[in-house]
Amino acid sequence: MFQENRLFTVLVVLALLSAHPIAQSTASSLRPPQQQAVVVLKGLYEKSKEFSDDSLRIETQTEIARLLWRYDEPSARRYFADAYKTIDQMEDEEHSIPIFNSPKMRLRREVLGAAMTRDSALGEALIQAMPKIEDEKKAEAKGERRKHYLWVAGFLIAKDPKRSAKIIQDNLDGAITMELAGTLRTLREKEPLVADDLLRQWLLKRQVNTENPTSDFLILSIYFRPSEEEPDNSGSKATAKELAPMLIEPLLDFAFHVMILHGEQEQKQSANPPRKRFLMGDMINVGIIASLLPLFEKHRPEQAGIIRAHLGQAENTLPSEIRNSALPPRPKTIEELISEAQKEKDDFLRDFRYREAAELAGNAGDYDRALEIAGKIPNPDRRPNISLMREMGAHDAIKKGNVSEAYRAAKDLPEADERAALFSQIALKAFEKSDLQRANELLSVAEKLVEKTATSPKQASALLQITSTKAAINWGRAFESAKVAIEAINALYANPSSKPRFDYFHNTNSFRENLGVLARHDFQRALSLAQAIEKKEISVQAQLSVCAGVLGEKAIAR
């Protein structure tokens, strides 16, 4: 343990030594509110240590380090290092879905991302300082460290592809993972020959996932999938990346090795008592083997027969009704779905087709049509969420600058707090379009819709949204609205019956456009409002937004 802590200390000290000292002129050139913001941030760092929620504490400390970087780089470096180190002190949490990152992995990436944006060497030093794990967890720890390095490599591709390629090369040991395939794919867009050669090196190692060999091809498909802007030779968008000559032989060797291993596994399983098969997995295997067959027929016809036999065996694992089915093509357009619904005699299937058509219209932005189609469904339990459609329509119209259309979509929302929040956003758009009278009218309606003593997080959020709009239109009037919003938040958390089930305001996003904007006009007044929030964790987030406002940094929304 002593050696591990010493290693961490040495690496962090090296990272800190690489910091560029801040010139005295930089500190002296700060305006008084900025100087005070720097002091406040350091105090908030100490307060954050009291948070009972480990994730919130580390996220908050990372945000503080990010905001401080331009003004006190040595302290920011130390905060990054300390936040990263404390992740290892968190208790391991089981996550039921393996493809999702663990809480520790997510936090490490958040700290690394913020640190590496400022100094990539600091990010690498943090990974190297990860402590050693007990023998039984070595493989798991090695895999996690590898994921971190590959993530760093992906981060460096844009500015230092050579360094990125070196990190990838150092982490080619082990089975293919989504991180490796995804990082190589990103590198391929900038340095295709380098990326192809790295994939070739990995293929030659034949590091197969022995538990589910064919799954390696699902992950490898990430590498070969074309980017959105990647055209083919005819000028249209490509459907698949052409296989590079250097990859053909190693890929076919790897594929043949996987097919043999897959066949042996199937043979062993069939010799044992019958087991319940996973239909979706069997269907995926059929698709994978079928996609490999053309490659073998073209480049290795002498082995194509073996692959064809494997395909036949895989198809035999599927139920006969699936193997022999010739399903009619599914309707794809709104008109086709409506036509099918009109012909359908079964009530449930008819409503289901109408719902599909309504959702398709909503996804296309035609919310009037979506609502019209949804109205054809007599059973309200089977209708799509019409309120959500109206809300999406309003947001879409706001984005397009269509104030009248946005109002028409928002005015029929059933919840007053939802209407108030949207009306205040529409008011802001009207102000941006120089229609001050319309903006004030909408803002006045929004204020009348929301109770001053909020009984739900949505009501408190609506009050904050009204404050944000006022901060943009007439900041002098916004301070009083901010005071009302904060009193509502305090009342909300003080009342056990209305206390949110989850921490609704534990992020800077809630305060960025209101207190953060007001801080530029009157830092001390905005800071006092943020400090008036009684719940410590929320107050710290609000103060972060206030400091970000005067430091010229945009607080990161989490």
FENUR-V245573 format. One line per field, one symbol per residue. phi: phi as a letter, one per 40 degrees, with the letter a starting at -180 (. if undefined). Layout:
phi=???
//
This chain:
phi=.ccccccdcccccccccccccccdcccccccdccccccccdccccccccccccdccccccccccccccdcbacdcccccdccccccdcccccbcbcbdccccdccccdccccccccdbacccdccccccdccbddcbcccccccccdcccccdcccdcbaccccccccccbcchccbccccccccccdcbbccccccccccccccfcccccadccdcccccdccccccccccccgcccbaccccdccdccccdcccccccccccccccccccddbcccdcccccdcccccccddccccbadcbdccccccccccccccddcccccbcccccbbcccccdcccccccdccccccccdccccccccgcccccccccccccccccccccccccccccccccccgcccccccccccccccccccccdcccdccccccgbccccccccccccccbccbcbadccccccccccccccccacccccccccccccccccccccdcbcdcbccbcacdcbccbcccccccacccccccccccccdccdccccccccccccgbccccb
//
